[in-house]
Amino acid sequence: MQVESWIPIKEVLQEVLLLAPFEREDFFRESGLSDELKAEIKSLLAVEEKAEKFMSVTAGGFAKDFFTVNESAKDLLVGQTIGIYEIVAELGDGGMGAVYLAKRIDGKFEQKVAIKMLKREFNTKKIRRRFEIEKEILAKLHHPNIAVLIDAGTTGDGVPYLVMEFIEGIPIDKFCREKSLELKARLKLFNKVCEAVGYAHRNLIIHRDLKPSNIIVTENGEPKLLDFGISKLLDAEHSEDKHTVTILGAMTPEYASPEQIKGETVTTATDIYSLGVVLFNILTGAHPFETDAKTNGDSLRTTGRHAPRIPSSAAFYREKEIKNMSVEITSQTLLPFAASRLKGDLDNIILKALRTEPERRYKTVEQFATDIWRFLDGLPVLARRATVSYRAAKFYQRNKISVFAGMFIFLALVTGITAAIWQADVARKQANVALEMQRKSEIETEHAKAEEEKAKKITAYMSKIFSYAKSEWYAEGAKFKGETKVIEVMDELSDNIETDFAGQADIQAELHHKFADVFASAASREKNGVGKNERSRQYTAKALAHARRALELRRQFYGERHELVAKDMVYLYWFNDVEENNRAAYLMEAINMMRETNPQNLNLPYMLGDYTNRLLYPDDSETHKQYRNAVLPPTTENKYQLGERYLREMLPVFRLHYKEDNYTIFVAECQLAYTLAAQEKWTDFDEHYAVCKQGEEKLKGGNLAEGMRKSVESVERTLAEKNK
């Protein structure tokens, strides 16, 4: 072959090698190449049919047999300068590019980065365009679990490069093995990855190459999503031709979806499939399809044609394999949990993500992650048919809490229950007096019977608490001689929470939370009376102790980010148990956690309302500054813009729970009208101002009238100022 002939052959061969075998004939038919050139290229491709393991290497690796690559060139780059960075070492080498460790040398500050460079032999227009798209994708992504793009450019000889955040860590599968993570810890770690992928999807980006080596976990357990080199933007401006979508979407066959391998159009369901394979791997130590001694070509032919293995079955055989091994068992080989723990819900969750048909998988990554949280919370999962027996089994698992649900309702209504007990006690005393006063005995006895019957109906399920009110030798209340109060009973019962429910952190946490409510209510009632201030301080201290313990147990049982954790955080905030200089940041953290975990929780609008009041009506400039600076994510919005945004977030949640307008909704409508008037935004001002005025009219004469009057006045005062 003449040297002059090899140049065009090399350029065409680069493109053909990136195509699947079944696409190459279409390429030749539409290429316009001469018959002689086609024959030469096809003769080079014939090696594919003769080499048994052709598909076991990447397209770029196969191309090295045809292209002259100076391997020493990579070493020559070490010590070279690219922009303001000096290359320190090579981190990795892929088919078309390489990644280098570099350090910043402009003297402003120390920084390690990862520089991704295209190999010179692949520096073609088409592949440079892929590099440009990767840069555009990374520039759109700002998430704590996605590696950050720092800079980009082109070397003096025209080779493009990207400067990335340098992540020190190990792949997620290796991290789980080396740290011997328990099942719940692995699932929570995986859900953080889902949050990052879901964020990318919301920004119209499909990753298309999700695999453990692209999910690096740092030493402190934070996953980082890497390598958006073959990602796809879901907008018309970045539509790609069929060949690019097909081949680059299937660069890692073991984790590729059936539609990628077939060369069909990919969607967000493609990433869901790959995530399913990753989850299968980190929970079982195996792959959904048998991959041992198989080439990538075998993997391509297997995916989508055969049903994946059941995760619990794969883990079971993995356990048998480990037990039969003659080598020493280490954290690298031993699974930290039995296969039986995967059976059922987790089997169904993973298999739903691995459906061959994209439409049968989870609709979104968020739905996938939600099902995992439902499993962790002991709730029925969406991936499993909701039969009566299945729901009954799930209910039984949670029955410990349900048994005490009535008790918690009672505690929430403690004021009314206390009154009922007091009335029953009065009735009994009146009955005794009636024995001495015959004239009144019949009336008082009937009254006592009626009140006692009422108390029995209300507290039928609260026999333990009522036993404190009895003075008989066998009753809990013997030591009190039947003269105890509910708050005293609560005080004694609260000391036994940890022992009565040992090892049940979820129940302990809920009980501590409810007792915090009870003592806070008691403290409020005990204020401003003879001898009562001291009792109020005692009850306040008990409320704080229970609230702190509730938060500690919630975190222990549910993890750091859960709606109940956010709820207990804000209770400590409302109890003034947060340092003054940290209150704004603390409340904002609780708000963001509640937004992430359950944006329809009724506590969220109250949390936002508290924050909004601090922004709009600060006690002093320092308070306003603290709450303005703590807003996340950081923003340039002023206090009225922020107030408007938070109020528009609050109102739909209030209406969801309260169904009809009440004082809370009326005040929020007034505040929204106030922020709109302050900004002179009149598009929907009249609508909100009308509801505000309606509230003033409806609550006129009641104990809430003064609050409504002040809310309306703030709007009207602002209107008057704007109309001057």
ZASE-846227 format. One record per residue (C-alpha): x, z, y. Coordinates in steps of 0.5 Angstrom, whole numbers, padded with zeros to 4 digits, always signed. Layout:
BEGIN
XZY/...
***
This chain:
BEGIN
+0000+0000+0000/+0003-0002+0007/+0004+0004+0012/-0001+0000+0017/-0006+0000+0012/-0006+0007+0011/-0008+0009+0018/-0015+0007+0018/-0016+0009+0010/-0014+0016+0012/-0019+0016+0018/-0024+0014+0013/-0022+0018+0008/-0023+0024+0012/-0030+0023+0013/-0032+0021+0006/-0028+0027+0003/-0033+0031+0007/-0039+0028+0004/-0043+0030-0002/-0042+0025-0008/-0049+0023-0008/-0048+0021+0000/-0042+0017-0001/-0046+0010-0003/-0050+0011+0003/-0044+0012+0008/-0040+0005+0005/-0047+0001+0006/-0048+0003+0013/-0040+0003+0015/-0039-0004+0016/-0032-0003+0013/-0029-0010+0009/-0030-0010+0002/-0022-0009+0001/-0022-0003+0005/-0028+0000+0001/-0025-0002-0006/-0018+0002-0004/-0022+0008-0001/-0026+0008-0008/-0020+0008-0012/-0017+0014-0009/-0024+0017-0010/-0024+0016-0017/-0019+0022-0018/-0026+0026-0017/-0029+0024-0024/-0022+0025-0027/-0020+0032-0025/-0025+0037-0028/-0024+0042-0023/-0024+0037-0017/-0030+0041-0014/-0026+0048-0015/-0023+0047-0008/-0025+0046-0001/-0026+0039+0002/-0020+0040+0006/-0016+0043+0001/-0017+0036-0003/-0015+0032+0003/-0008+0035+0003/-0006+0031-0003/-0007+0025+0001/-0005+0028+0008/+0002+0029+0010/+0002+0037+0013/+0008+0040+0015/+0007+0047+0012/+0013+0050+0016/+0009+0048+0022/+0005+0054+0021/+0011+0059+0022/+0013+0055+0028/+0007+0057+0031/+0009+0065+0031/+0012+0067+0037/+0009+0061+0041/+0005+0062+0047/-0002+0060+0048/-0005+0061+0055/-0004+0068+0056/-0003+0070+0049/+0003+0070+0044/+0002+0069+0037/+0004+0074+0032/+0002+0072+0025/-0002+0068+0021/-0009+0071+0019/-0012+0066+0015/-0012+0059+0013/-0018+0054+0012/-0019+0047+0010/-0019+0045+0017/-0017+0050+0021/-0013+0057+0021/-0013+0063+0025/-0008+0067+0028/-0006+0074+0030/-0004+0074+0038/-0003+0079+0043/-0004+0079+0051/+0002+0078+0055/+0000+0077+0062/+0001+0085+0063/-0006+0087+0065/-0007+0091+0059/-0006+0091+0052/-0010+0087+0047/-0010+0084+0040/-0014+0078+0039/-0015+0073+0033/-0014+0065+0035/-0018+0060+0031/-0014+0053+0032/-0016+0046+0029/-0011+0043+0025/-0008+0037+0028/-0009+0033+0022/-0017+0034+0023/-0016+0033+0030/-0022+0028+0030/-0027+0027+0035/-0033+0029+0030/-0029+0035+0028/-0027+0037+0035/-0035+0036+0037/-0036+0042+0031/-0031+0046+0035/-0034+0045+0041/-0041+0047+0038/-0038+0053+0035/-0036+0055+0042/-0043+0054+0045/-0046+0058+0040/-0041+0064+0040/-0042+0064+0048/-0049+0066+0047/-0048+0071+0042/-0047+0079+0045/-0049+0084+0040/-0045+0090+0037/-0045+0087+0030/-0042+0080+0032/-0035+0078+0034/-0034+0077+0041/-0032+0070+0044/-0026+0072+0049/-0024+0065+0051/-0023+0058+0049/-0019+0052+0051/-0014+0046+0049/-0007+0046+0048/-0002+0042+0051/-0002+0037+0046/-0010+0037+0045/-0011+0042+0040/-0017+0046+0041/-0017+0053+0040/-0022+0059+0041/-0020+0066+0042/-0024+0072+0039/-0025+0079+0038/-0020+0082+0033/-0023+0086+0028/-0019+0090+0023/-0023+0092+0017/-0025+0089+0010/-0030+0085+0007/-0037+0088+0006/-0037+0088-0002/-0030+0091-0002/-0032+0096+0003/-0037+0098-0001/-0033+0099-0007/-0027+0102-0004/-0031+0107+0000/-0036+0108-0007/-0042+0108-0002/-0048+0111-0005/-0055+0106-0006/-0058+0108+0001/-0051+0108+0005/-0050+0100+0002/-0058+0099+0004/-0057+0102+0011/-0050+0098+0012/-0054+0091+0010/-0059+0092+0015/-0054+0093+0020/-0052+0086+0018/-0059+0083+0018/-0060+0086+0025/-0054+0082+0027/-0057+0075+0024/-0064+0077+0026/-0061+0077+0033/-0057+0070+0032/-0064+0067+0030/-0068+0070+0036/-0062+0066+0040/-0064+0059+0036/-0058+0060+0032/-0057+0059+0024/-0050+0062+0021/-0050+0057+0015/-0044+0061+0011/-0046+0068+0010/-0042+0071+0005/-0038+0078+0004/-0031+0075+0007/-0035+0073+0014/-0038+0080+0014/-0032+0085+0016/-0033+0092+0016/-0029+0097+0020/-0026+0103+0018/-0032+0107+0022/-0037+0103+0018/-0039+0098+0023/-0040+0091+0020/-0038+0085+0024/-0041+0078+0023/-0035+0073+0024/-0034+0065+0023/-0040+0061+0026/-0036+0055+0025/-0041+0051+0021/-0047+0054+0025/-0053+0050+0027/-0056+0051+0034/-0064+0050+0033/-0065+0046+0040/-0066+0038+0041/-0059+0038+0045/-0055+0040+0039/-0059+0036+0034/-0054+0033+0028/-0053+0027+0024/-0055+0028+0017/-0048+0028+0014/-0046+0034+0018/-0052+0038+0017/-0051+0037+0009/-0044+0038+0008/-0042+0043+0013/-0048+0047+0011/-0046+0048+0004/-0038+0050+0005/-0039+0056+0000/-0043+0054-0006/-0043+0061-0009/-0047+0063-0003/-0051+0057-0001/-0058+0056-0001/-0061+0050-0005/-0063+0046+0001/-0056+0046+0003/-0054+0044-0003/-0059+0038-0004/-0057+0036+0003/-0064+0038+0006/-0066+0040+0013/-0064+0048+0014/-0068+0053+0017/-0067+0061+0018/-0069+0061+0011/-0062+0059+0009/-0059+0065+0012/-0064+0069+0008/-0062+0066+0002/-0055+0067+0003/-0056+0075+0005/-0060+0075-0001/-0054+0073-0005/-0050+0078-0001/-0054+0084-0002/-0054+0082-0010/-0047+0082-0010/-0046+0089-0006/-0051+0092-0011/-0049+0090-0017/-0042+0088-0017/-0044+0081-0020/-0047+0074-0017/-0054+0072-0018/-0052+0066-0023/-0046+0066-0028/-0040+0064-0024/-0034+0066-0029/-0030+0060-0031/-0034+0056-0027/-0032+0051-0021/-0036+0050-0015/-0039+0044-0018/-0042+0048-0023/-0044+0053-0018/-0047+0047-0014/-0051+0044-0020/-0054+0051-0022/-0056+0054-0015/-0064+0052-0015/-0064+0049-0022/-0064+0056-0026/-0068+0062-0024/-0063+0068-0021/-0061+0074-0026/-0065+0080-0024/-0061+0085-0020/-0062+0091-0025/-0061+0087-0031/-0054+0084-0028/-0052+0091-0026/-0054+0094-0033/-0049+0089-0037/-0044+0090-0031/-0044+0097-0033/-0044+0096-0041/-0038+0091-0039/-0034+0097-0035/-0035+0102-0041/-0032+0097-0046/-0026+0095-0042/-0020+0098-0044/-0017+0099-0037/-0017+0105-0033/-0024+0106-0029/-0023+0106-0022/-0027+0105-0015/-0026+0098-0016/-0030+0097-0022/-0035+0103-0023/-0042+0102-0020/-0044+0109-0016/-0051+0108-0018/-0055+0107-0025/-0058+0100-0026/-0065+0104-0027/-0065+0105-0019/-0065+0098-0018/-0071+0096-0022/-0077+0095-0019/-0078+0095-0012/-0070+0093-0010/-0071+0087-0016/-0077+0084-0012/-0074+0085-0005/-0068+0081-0007/-0071+0076-0012/-0076+0074-0006/-0070+0073-0001/-0067+0068-0007/-0073+0064-0008/-0072+0057-0009/-0077+0054-0004/-0076+0057+0003/-0083+0058+0005/-0083+0063-0001/-0078+0067+0002/-0079+0072+0007/-0081+0069+0014/-0076+0072+0018/-0070+0077+0017/-0073+0082+0020/-0079+0082+0015/-0073+0082+0010/-0070+0089+0013/-0077+0092+0014/-0078+0091+0007/-0071+0095+0005/-0073+0100+0010/-0080+0101+0007/-0076+0102+0000/-0072+0107+0003/-0078+0111+0006/-0082+0111-0001/-0087+0106+0002/-0090+0100-0002/-0086+0094-0001/-0088+0087+0001/-0084+0083-0004/-0089+0087-0010/-0096+0086-0011/-0100+0092-0009/-0104+0094-0015/-0107+0100-0015/-0102+0103-0020/-0096+0101-0016/-0099+0104-0009/-0101+0110-0013/-0094+0111-0016/-0092+0111-0009/-0097+0116-0006/-0095+0121-0012/-0087+0120-0009/-0089+0122-0002/-0095+0127-0005/-0090+0133-0003/-0091+0131+0005/-0099+0129+0004/-0100+0136+0001/-0098+0139+0007/-0102+0134+0012/-0108+0138+0013/-0103+0144+0015/-0100+0140+0020/-0107+0138+0023/-0108+0145+0023/-0102+0147+0027/-0103+0141+0032/-0110+0145+0033/-0107+0152+0033/-0111+0154+0040/-0118+0152+0037/-0116+0155+0030/-0113+0162+0033/-0120+0162+0037/-0124+0162+0030/-0120+0167+0027/-0121+0172+0033/-0128+0170+0033/-0128+0172+0026/-0124+0178+0027/-0129+0180+0033/-0135+0179+0028/-0132+0184+0023/-0131+0189+0028/-0138+0188+0030/-0141+0189+0023/-0138+0195+0022/-0140+0198+0029/-0147+0196+0026/-0147+0201+0021/-0147+0206+0026/-0152+0203+0031/-0157+0201+0026/-0161+0197+0032/-0156+0192+0032/-0154+0192+0025/-0158+0186+0023/-0156+0181+0029/-0148+0183+0028/-0148+0182+0021/-0151+0175+0021/-0147+0173+0026/-0141+0176+0022/-0143+0172+0016/-0144+0166+0020/-0137+0166+0024/-0133+0168+0017/-0137+0162+0014/-0134+0158+0019/-0127+0160+0019/-0127+0159+0011/-0129+0152+0012/-0124+0150+0017/-0118+0154+0013/-0120+0153+0006/-0114+0149+0005/-0110+0155+0009/-0111+0160+0004/-0103+0162+0004/-0104+0163+0012/-0111+0167+0011/-0107+0172+0006/-0104+0175+0012/-0110+0177+0015/-0112+0181+0009/-0110+0188+0008/-0111+0189+0001/-0104+0191-0004/-0104+0184-0007/-0104+0180+0000/-0099+0177+0004/-0102+0181+0010/-0101+0188+0007/-0095+0190+0011/-0099+0188+0017/-0105+0192+0015/-0110+0186+0017/-0108+0186+0024/-0103+0180+0024/-0104+0174+0029/-0103+0167+0027/-0097+0166+0031/-0094+0172+0028/-0095+0169+0021/-0092+0162+0023/-0086+0167+0025/-0085+0169+0018/-0087+0163+0015/-0082+0159+0019/-0076+0164+0016/-0078+0161+0009/-0078+0153+0010/-0071+0152+0008/-0072+0156+0002/-0079+0154+0000/-0077+0147+0000/-0069+0147-0002/-0067+0140-0003/-0073+0137+0001/-0070+0135+0008/-0076+0131+0010/-0081+0136+0009/-0076+0141+0012/-0075+0137+0018/-0083+0136+0019/-0084+0143+0018/-0079+0145+0023/-0082+0140+0028/-0089+0142+0028/-0086+0150+0028/-0083+0147+0035/-0089+0145+0037/-0093+0151+0036/-0088+0156+0039/-0087+0151+0045/-0095+0152+0046/-0094+0159+0045/-0089+0160+0050/-0093+0156+0055/-0099+0161+0054/-0095+0167+0055/-0092+0166+0062/-0094+0170+0068/-0097+0176+0065/-0095+0183+0064/-0090+0184+0059/-0091+0176+0057/-0085+0173+0060/-0080+0176+0055/-0085+0174+0049/-0085+0167+0053/-0077+0167+0053/-0077+0169+0045/-0082+0163+0043/-0078+0158+0048/-0072+0160+0044/-0075+0159+0037/-0078+0153+0039/-0071+0150+0041/-0068+0153+0035/-0073+0149+0031/-0073+0143+0035/-0065+0142+0034/-0066+0144+0026/-0071+0138+0026/-0067+0133+0029/-0061+0135+0025/-0065+0134+0018/-0068+0128+0020/-0061+0125+0021/-0059+0127+0015/-0065+0124+0011/-0067+0118+0015/-0060+0116+0018/-0058+0116+0025/-0063+0110+0027/-0070+0112+0025/-0077+0113+0029/-0077+0120+0027/-0070+0121+0030/-0072+0118+0036/-0078+0123+0037/-0074+0129+0036/-0069+0127+0041/-0074+0126+0046/-0077+0133+0044/-0070+0136+0046/-0070+0132+0052/-0077+0135+0054/-0075+0142+0052/-0069+0141+0057/-0064+0142+0052/-0060+0136+0054/-0054+0137+0059/-0056+0135+0066/-0051+0130+0067/-0052+0127+0060/-0060+0127+0061/-0061+0120+0063/-0056+0117+0058/-0059+0121+0052/-0067+0119+0054/-0065+0112+0054/-0061+0112+0047/-0068+0115+0045/-0072+0110+0048/-0068+0104+0045/-0068+0107+0038/-0075+0108+0038/-0076+0100+0041/-0072+0098+0035/-0075+0102+0029/-0083+0102+0032/-0084+0099+0038/-0092+0101+0037/-0090+0109+0036/-0094+0113+0042/-0088+0117+0044/-0085+0110+0046/-0089+0109+0053/-0089+0117+0054/-0081+0116+0054/-0081+0110+0058/-0086+0113+0063/-0081+0119+0064/-0076+0115+0065/-0080+0110+0070/-0082+0117+0074/-0074+0118+0075/-0073+0111+0077/-0079+0111+0082/-0079+0118+0085/-0073+0121+0084/-0072+0129+0086/-0065+0127+0090/-0060+0121+0090/-0056+0124+0085/-0062+0124+0080/-0064+0116+0082/-0057+0114+0081/-0056+0117+0074/-0062+0114+0071/-0061+0107+0075/-0054+0107+0072/-0056+0109+0065/-0061+0103+0064/-0059+0099+0057/-0057+0093+0057/-0054+0094+0064/-0058+0090+0069/-0058+0088+0077/-0065+0089+0077/-0067+0094+0083/-0072+0100+0081/-0078+0097+0083/-0077+0091+0078/-0075+0096+0072/-0081+0100+0074/-0085+0094+0073/-0082+0092+0067/-0082+0099+0063/-0090+0100+0065/-0092+0093+0063/-0088+0095+0056/-0092+0102+0056/-0099+0099+0058/-0101+0095+0051/-0098+0101+0047/-0103+0106+0050/-0109+0101+0050/-0107+0100+0042/-0108+0108+0041/-0113+0110+0046/-0117+0104+0045/-0121+0105+0052/-0118+0107+0059/-0117+0115+0060/-0112+0119+0065/-0106+0116+0062/-0108+0109+0063/-0111+0110+0070/-0104+0113+0072/-0100+0108+0069/-0104+0102+0072/-0103+0105+0079/-0096+0106+0078/-0096+0098+0076/-0100+0096+0082/-0095+0101+0086/-0089+0097+0084/-0092+0090+0085/-0094+0092+0092/-0087+0094+0094/-0084+0088+0091/-0090+0084+0095/-0092+0080+0088/-0099+0079+0089/-0100+0075+0082/-0104+0080+0078/-0104+0086+0083/-0111+0086+0084/-0113+0086+0077/-0108+0093+0076/-0110+0096+0083/-0118+0095+0081/-0117+0099+0074/-0113+0104+0079/-0119+0105+0083/-0124+0105+0078/-0120+0111+0075/-0121+0115+0081/-0128+0114+0081/-0129+0116+0074/-0125+0122+0074/-0128+0124+0081/-0130+0132+0081/-0126+0133+0075/-0119+0137+0074/-0115+0131+0074/-0118+0128+0080/-0112+0131+0084/-0107+0127+0080/-0111+0121+0081/-0112+0121+0088/-0105+0122+0089/-0103+0116+0085/-0108+0111+0089/-0105+0114+0095/-0098+0112+0093/-0101+0105+0092/-0105+0104+0099/-0099+0107+0103/-0095+0102+0100/-0100+0097+0102/-0101+0099+0109/-0093+0099+0110/-0093+0092+0107/-0099+0089+0112/-0095+0092+0118/
***
